């Protein structure tokens, strides 16, 4: 066993010394078996939330109605969840009732996929009643029990299955895939925020292309915001090399492939509940991408776009044009680094300076003159020096 499990062993030992069972569960165990990086661990226990709170002095109620308590222990935080069974589900997402139980197998039985239904004790021994380790070895995504039952309980599991295809490069088992295709319409009951979280993880996985092909094959796309009728756009996207694109670039490429009009981009992204700050970043990337398709970068465009935006736009340009050689990025980065200023705030002149020099009150003319100065500095016509700027303006004004 390795970190972060080792650091959490004392937490399990405290629960055991109080007379309860406790195990590592879920994604951390799966990722451990896949030899992937593990950021945090989840613990399941036979202790009820109130019993957990009696054992640990520092806790936070993060999801206590579902049996989860956040335990603060030795400068780390651990989500500890009581073994539970779930009554009939409502709205294809949430169980009507959660019952706390003392049985680990019953707890594992309610989980989504066999690869996520493995527990591990403090010594690294696996409790694997549903053969999750075999699923991992065979790289198969298979539900615990009948796929129809699991997807009717929680329709979001269908998107999770495809997201895992992207992240793990696994295949979906045949019965699981058939149930997904039959029940895909149940995704209409799932909140957009939940769909967005899964879709963004899908967009950033190593095998994102296969996952996008699956959302076409299974008709998931028809139940996602703004994608109904977008089959051709998604097919176009799948044809590009996507492996090195980040999340913002993937969203920008999706908008490009769907051929969404400029005035409708914000509406489309808001439909996904994407934060406004991210929407503005994606819009900027697209603005300069469309410009780049028409012409090369000017120094002023590099300056106004800023490093992150112009790099993303150039990466997308190369992807769309099918250009493997990325030398242009280095070329433009070198030009950017040589710019005399990288931001308007670095200009050695202000509107107040202009009003004093010309003995005039403020107005639109101030913005116009500052823009002229900015262009001249970027073009290397004048140095970014207050004295030199003043002399240049006076000479221009005199002429």
C-alpha positions as CSV (number, residue, x, y, z in Angstrom):
1,X,0.0,0.0,0.0
2,X,1.1,3.6,-0.6
3,X,0.1,7.2,0.2
4,X,-2.5,8.6,0.7
5,X,-3.8,5.3,2.1
6,X,-1.0,4.9,4.6
7,X,-1.7,8.3,6.1
8,X,-5.4,7.3,6.5
9,X,-4.7,4.0,8.2
10,X,-4.8,5.5,11.7
11,X,-8.4,6.8,10.9
12,X,-9.5,3.2,10.1
13,X,-7.7,1.9,13.3
14,X,-9.5,4.5,15.5
15,X,-12.9,3.2,14.1
16,X,-11.8,-0.4,14.5
17,X,-10.7,0.2,18.1
18,X,-14.1,1.6,18.9
19,X,-15.6,-1.7,17.7
20,X,-16.6,-0.8,14.1
21,X,-15.6,-2.0,10.7
22,X,-13.9,0.4,8.3
23,X,-12.5,0.1,4.8
24,X,-11.2,2.2,1.9
25,X,-13.8,2.2,-0.9
26,X,-14.7,3.6,-4.3
27,X,-12.5,5.4,-6.9
28,X,-9.4,5.5,-4.8
29,X,-9.3,1.7,-4.6
30,X,-10.0,1.4,-8.3
31,X,-7.2,3.9,-9.1
32,X,-4.8,2.1,-6.8
33,X,-5.4,-1.1,-8.7
34,X,-4.8,0.8,-12.0
35,X,-1.6,2.3,-10.5
36,X,-3.0,5.8,-11.1
37,X,-2.4,8.9,-9.0
38,X,-4.7,9.1,-6.0
39,X,-5.5,12.5,-4.5
40,X,-7.8,11.5,-1.7
41,X,-9.4,8.4,-0.2
42,X,-13.0,7.7,0.9
43,X,-13.7,5.5,3.9
44,X,-16.8,3.4,4.5
45,X,-17.7,2.2,8.0
46,X,-20.3,0.3,10.0
47,X,-20.4,3.3,12.5
48,X,-23.3,5.6,12.1
49,X,-22.7,9.3,11.6
50,X,-23.3,10.1,15.3
51,X,-20.9,7.3,16.3
52,X,-18.3,8.6,13.9
53,X,-18.7,12.1,15.5
54,X,-18.2,10.6,19.0
55,X,-14.9,9.0,17.9
56,X,-13.4,12.1,16.2
57,X,-13.5,15.5,17.9
58,X,-13.2,17.5,14.7
59,X,-15.9,16.8,12.1
60,X,-18.1,18.7,9.6
61,X,-21.5,17.6,8.5
62,X,-21.1,17.5,4.7
63,X,-23.8,15.0,3.7
64,X,-25.0,13.7,7.0
65,X,-28.5,12.8,5.6
66,X,-26.7,10.3,3.3
67,X,-24.4,9.1,6.1
68,X,-21.3,11.2,5.2
69,X,-19.2,13.0,7.8
70,X,-16.0,15.0,7.0
71,X,-13.4,14.0,9.6
72,X,-10.5,16.4,10.2
73,X,-7.5,14.3,11.4
74,X,-3.8,15.2,11.5
75,X,-4.1,18.1,9.1
76,X,-6.0,16.0,6.6
77,X,-9.7,15.6,5.8
78,X,-11.5,12.3,5.1
79,X,-15.1,11.7,4.0
80,X,-16.4,8.8,6.1
81,X,-19.7,7.3,5.1
82,X,-21.8,4.8,6.9
83,X,-22.6,1.5,5.2
84,X,-26.0,2.1,3.7
85,X,-28.8,0.7,1.7
86,X,-31.1,2.7,-0.5
87,X,-34.9,2.5,-0.8
88,X,-36.7,3.0,-4.1
89,X,-35.3,5.9,-6.1
90,X,-37.3,9.0,-7.2
91,X,-36.8,11.2,-10.2
92,X,-34.2,8.7,-11.5
93,X,-31.5,10.3,-9.4
94,X,-32.1,10.2,-5.6
95,X,-33.2,7.5,-3.3
96,X,-36.4,8.2,-1.4
97,X,-34.8,6.9,1.8
98,X,-31.3,5.9,3.0
99,X,-31.0,3.3,5.7
100,X,-27.8,2.8,7.7
101,X,-26.7,-0.8,7.9
102,X,-23.8,-2.8,9.4
103,X,-23.1,-4.9,6.3
104,X,-20.3,-4.1,3.9
105,X,-21.5,-6.4,1.1
106,X,-24.9,-4.7,1.1
107,X,-23.2,-1.3,0.9
108,X,-21.0,-2.3,-2.1
109,X,-24.1,-3.8,-3.8
110,X,-25.7,-0.4,-4.2
111,X,-22.8,1.1,-6.1
112,X,-22.8,1.8,-9.8
113,X,-20.0,-0.3,-11.5
114,X,-18.2,-3.4,-10.4
115,X,-14.8,-1.5,-10.6
116,X,-16.1,1.0,-8.0
117,X,-17.6,-1.7,-5.7
118,X,-14.3,-2.9,-4.2
119,X,-13.3,-2.3,-0.6
120,X,-9.8,-2.5,0.8
121,X,-8.8,-3.0,4.5
122,X,-5.9,-1.3,6.2
123,X,-3.5,-4.1,5.2
124,X,-4.3,-3.8,1.5
125,X,-6.6,-6.9,1.4
126,X,-9.4,-6.6,-1.1
127,X,-13.1,-7.3,-0.4
128,X,-14.5,-7.8,-3.9
129,X,-17.8,-9.6,-4.0
130,X,-18.7,-8.4,-7.5
131,X,-15.4,-9.2,-9.2
132,X,-14.5,-5.6,-9.8
133,X,-10.8,-6.5,-10.0
134,X,-11.5,-8.8,-12.9
135,X,-13.4,-5.9,-14.6
136,X,-10.4,-3.7,-14.1
137,X,-8.0,-6.3,-15.5
138,X,-10.3,-6.8,-18.5
139,X,-10.8,-3.0,-18.8
140,X,-14.6,-3.4,-18.7
141,X,-17.3,-1.1,-17.4
142,X,-20.1,-3.2,-16.0
143,X,-22.8,-2.4,-13.6
144,X,-23.2,-4.1,-10.2
145,X,-26.2,-6.4,-10.8
146,X,-28.7,-5.6,-13.6
147,X,-27.8,-2.6,-15.7
148,X,-31.4,-1.7,-16.2
149,X,-31.9,-1.4,-12.4
150,X,-28.8,0.6,-11.8
151,X,-29.6,3.1,-14.6
152,X,-33.3,3.5,-13.5
153,X,-32.1,4.2,-10.0
154,X,-29.7,6.9,-11.1
155,X,-29.8,7.9,-14.8
156,X,-26.5,10.0,-14.4
157,X,-24.7,6.6,-14.2
158,X,-25.1,6.4,-18.0
159,X,-23.0,9.5,-18.5
160,X,-20.6,8.3,-15.9
161,X,-20.1,5.1,-17.9
162,X,-19.2,7.0,-21.0
163,X,-17.0,9.4,-19.0
164,X,-15.1,6.4,-17.6
165,X,-14.5,5.3,-21.2
166,X,-12.8,8.6,-21.8
167,X,-10.8,8.6,-18.6
168,X,-9.8,5.0,-18.4
169,X,-10.0,3.8,-22.0
170,X,-12.2,0.9,-20.9
171,X,-15.0,-0.6,-22.9
172,X,-18.7,-0.8,-21.8
173,X,-19.9,-4.3,-21.3
174,X,-22.6,-5.4,-23.8
175,X,-25.6,-5.7,-21.5
176,X,-24.6,-2.4,-19.8
177,X,-24.4,-0.7,-23.2
178,X,-27.7,-2.1,-24.4
179,X,-29.4,-0.9,-21.2
180,X,-27.8,2.5,-21.7
181,X,-29.2,2.8,-25.2
182,X,-32.7,1.7,-24.1
183,X,-32.9,4.1,-21.1
184,X,-30.9,7.1,-22.5
185,X,-34.1,9.2,-22.4
186,X,-34.0,9.1,-18.6
187,X,-31.2,11.7,-18.8
188,X,-33.9,14.3,-19.3
189,X,-34.5,13.9,-15.5
190,X,-31.0,14.9,-14.6
191,X,-29.9,18.4,-13.7
192,X,-27.8,20.3,-16.2
193,X,-25.1,20.9,-13.6
194,X,-24.7,17.1,-13.1
195,X,-24.4,16.5,-16.8
196,X,-21.9,19.3,-17.2
197,X,-19.6,17.9,-14.5
198,X,-19.6,14.5,-16.3
199,X,-19.3,16.0,-19.8
200,X,-16.3,18.2,-18.9
201,X,-14.5,15.2,-17.5
202,X,-15.3,13.3,-20.7
203,X,-14.0,16.2,-22.8
204,X,-10.6,16.0,-21.0
205,X,-10.0,12.2,-20.8
206,X,-7.3,10.4,-22.7
207,X,-9.8,8.5,-24.8
208,X,-12.2,11.5,-25.4
209,X,-12.6,10.6,-29.0
210,X,-14.0,7.1,-28.3
211,X,-16.3,8.7,-25.7
212,X,-17.6,11.3,-28.1
213,X,-18.3,8.5,-30.6
214,X,-20.2,6.7,-27.9
215,X,-22.4,9.7,-27.1
216,X,-23.4,9.6,-30.8
217,X,-23.9,5.8,-30.9
218,X,-26.0,5.8,-27.7
219,X,-27.9,9.0,-28.6
220,X,-26.8,10.6,-25.3
221,X,-26.0,13.8,-27.2
222,X,-29.8,14.3,-27.9
223,X,-30.3,14.8,-24.2
224,X,-27.5,17.2,-23.6
225,X,-27.9,21.1,-23.7
226,X,-27.8,22.5,-27.2
227,X,-26.5,19.2,-28.7
228,X,-29.8,17.8,-30.0
229,X,-29.5,18.0,-33.8
230,X,-25.7,18.5,-33.5
231,X,-24.7,15.1,-34.8
232,X,-22.8,16.4,-37.7
233,X,-20.8,18.8,-35.6
234,X,-19.8,16.1,-33.1
235,X,-18.8,13.9,-36.0
236,X,-16.6,16.7,-37.3
237,X,-15.1,17.1,-33.9
238,X,-14.3,13.4,-33.6
239,X,-12.3,13.7,-36.8
240,X,-9.7,16.1,-35.3
241,X,-6.7,15.3,-33.1
242,X,-8.1,16.1,-29.7
243,X,-5.5,14.5,-27.3
244,X,-3.6,17.7,-26.3
245,X,-6.5,20.1,-26.0
246,X,-7.5,21.5,-22.6
247,X,-11.0,22.0,-21.3
248,X,-11.5,25.5,-22.7
249,X,-10.1,24.5,-26.0
250,X,-12.4,21.5,-26.2
251,X,-15.4,23.8,-25.5
252,X,-14.2,26.3,-28.2
253,X,-13.7,23.5,-30.7
254,X,-17.2,22.1,-30.0
255,X,-18.7,25.5,-30.6
256,X,-16.7,25.8,-33.8
257,X,-17.7,22.4,-35.0
258,X,-21.4,23.0,-34.2
259,X,-21.1,26.2,-36.3
260,X,-22.9,28.2,-33.7
261,X,-23.3,31.9,-34.7
262,X,-21.3,34.4,-32.7
263,X,-24.4,36.0,-31.2
264,X,-25.6,32.6,-29.9
265,X,-22.3,31.3,-28.3
266,X,-23.0,32.8,-24.9
267,X,-26.6,31.4,-24.9
268,X,-25.2,27.9,-25.8
269,X,-22.6,27.9,-23.0
270,X,-25.0,29.4,-20.4
271,X,-27.2,26.4,-21.3
272,X,-24.5,24.2,-19.9
273,X,-24.3,26.4,-16.7
274,X,-20.7,27.3,-17.4
275,X,-19.5,30.2,-15.2
276,X,-19.5,33.6,-17.0
277,X,-15.7,34.1,-16.6
278,X,-15.1,30.8,-18.5
279,X,-17.7,31.8,-21.1
280,X,-15.8,35.0,-21.8
281,X,-12.5,33.1,-22.1
282,X,-14.0,30.6,-24.6
283,X,-15.5,33.5,-26.6
284,X,-12.1,35.2,-26.7
285,X,-10.4,32.1,-27.9
286,X,-13.0,31.7,-30.7
287,X,-12.8,35.4,-31.6
288,X,-9.1,35.1,-32.3
289,X,-9.4,31.6,-33.8
290,X,-11.8,33.0,-36.5
291,X,-9.4,35.9,-37.0
292,X,-6.4,33.5,-37.3
293,X,-8.2,31.4,-39.9
294,X,-8.3,34.5,-42.1
295,X,-4.9,35.9,-41.4
296,X,-1.6,35.6,-39.5
297,X,-1.1,37.1,-36.0
298,X,-0.1,40.8,-35.9
299,X,1.9,42.0,-33.0
300,X,-1.1,44.0,-31.8
301,X,-3.3,40.9,-31.9
302,X,-0.8,39.0,-29.8
303,X,-0.8,41.8,-27.4
304,X,-4.6,42.2,-27.1
305,X,-5.2,38.4,-27.0
306,X,-2.6,37.8,-24.2
307,X,-0.5,34.7,-24.0
308,X,-3.0,32.1,-22.9
309,X,-5.7,33.1,-25.4
310,X,-3.4,33.3,-28.4
311,X,-1.7,30.0,-27.6
312,X,-5.1,28.3,-27.3
313,X,-6.4,29.9,-30.5
314,X,-3.2,28.9,-32.4
315,X,-3.4,25.3,-31.1
316,X,-7.0,25.1,-32.3
317,X,-6.0,26.6,-35.7
318,X,-3.3,23.9,-36.1
319,X,-5.8,21.2,-35.1
320,X,-8.4,22.4,-37.5
321,X,-5.9,22.8,-40.4
322,X,-4.4,19.3,-39.6
323,X,-0.9,20.9,-39.1
324,X,1.2,18.6,-36.9
325,X,4.2,21.0,-36.7
326,X,3.8,23.3,-33.7
327,X,6.7,25.6,-34.5
328,X,4.4,28.5,-35.1
329,X,3.5,28.5,-31.4
330,X,7.1,28.9,-30.4
331,X,7.5,31.6,-33.1
332,X,4.6,33.7,-31.8
333,X,5.6,33.1,-28.2
334,X,9.0,34.6,-28.9
335,X,7.3,37.6,-30.6
336,X,5.0,38.0,-27.6
337,X,7.9,37.9,-25.1
338,X,9.7,40.7,-27.0
339,X,6.7,43.0,-26.8
340,X,7.6,46.2,-25.0
341,X,4.4,45.9,-22.9
342,X,2.1,43.0,-22.2
343,X,-0.9,44.9,-20.8
344,X,-2.4,48.4,-21.1
345,X,-1.7,49.0,-17.5
346,X,2.0,49.0,-18.2
347,X,1.8,52.1,-20.4
348,X,3.9,55.0,-19.0
349,X,1.1,57.5,-19.7
350,X,-2.4,58.1,-18.3
351,X,-5.5,60.0,-19.3
352,X,-4.6,62.6,-16.7
353,X,-1.2,63.1,-18.3
354,X,-2.9,63.8,-21.7
355,X,-5.4,66.3,-20.2
356,X,-2.5,68.1,-18.5
357,X,-0.3,68.2,-21.6
358,X,-3.0,69.4,-23.9
359,X,-4.8,71.5,-21.2
360,X,-8.1,70.0,-22.2
361,X,-10.9,68.4,-20.3
362,X,-11.7,64.7,-20.6
363,X,-13.7,63.2,-23.4
364,X,-13.6,60.5,-26.2
365,X,-10.4,62.1,-27.5
366,X,-8.4,60.8,-24.4
367,X,-9.2,57.2,-25.3
368,X,-8.4,57.7,-29.0
369,X,-5.0,59.2,-28.2
370,X,-4.2,56.5,-25.6
371,X,-5.0,53.9,-28.3
372,X,-2.6,55.7,-30.8
373,X,0.1,55.6,-28.2
374,X,-0.5,52.0,-27.4
375,X,-0.3,51.0,-31.1
376,X,2.9,53.0,-31.5
377,X,4.5,51.4,-28.5
378,X,3.6,47.9,-29.7
379,X,4.8,48.6,-33.2
380,X,8.2,49.8,-31.8
381,X,7.7,53.4,-33.1
382,X,8.2,54.9,-29.7
383,X,9.6,53.8,-26.4
384,X,7.3,53.3,-23.4
385,X,8.7,56.4,-21.6
386,X,6.5,59.3,-20.5
387,X,9.0,62.0,-21.7
388,X,9.4,60.3,-25.2
389,X,5.6,59.7,-25.5
390,X,4.9,63.4,-24.7
391,X,7.5,64.6,-27.3
392,X,6.0,62.3,-29.9
393,X,2.5,63.4,-29.2
394,X,3.5,67.1,-29.3
395,X,5.3,66.6,-32.6
396,X,2.3,64.7,-34.1
397,X,0.0,67.4,-32.8
398,X,2.2,70.1,-34.2
399,X,2.3,68.4,-37.6
